[in-house]
Amino acid sequence: MIRGTVRDVDGRPLANARVMVSAAPAPVPDIAALTDAEGAFGLEAQGTGSYELAIVADGYGRVEVAVDVDDLGEGEVNAVLEPL
């Protein structure tokens, strides 16, 4: 499971940001999630390795972040989005 949070530059959580897998170590189906009121999200990892996530939210610029998923299937990422 890839878990993380999305916040703005002031540290406030961003609800309803869209988090999508843009690259994975092997082909994966379209995987995406919305952040909750605390800016938290979870995505099911399809195996170990390096993943790229694209994160977008209304009024904010797109961010791409890398996350490594370990042998237990866990990865964590914390992203900061800047306003447009």
PEZICOR-V329864 format. One record per helix or strand. SS is the DSSP state (A for helix, B for strand). FROM is the first residue (numbers start at 0). TO is the last residue. If there is no record, write none. Layout:
<<SS;FROM;TO> <SS;FROM;TO>>
This chain:
<<B;1;7> <B;12;12> <B;17;22> <B;31;33> <B;39;42> <B;48;55> <B;59;59> <B;62;68> <B;74;80> <B;82;82>>
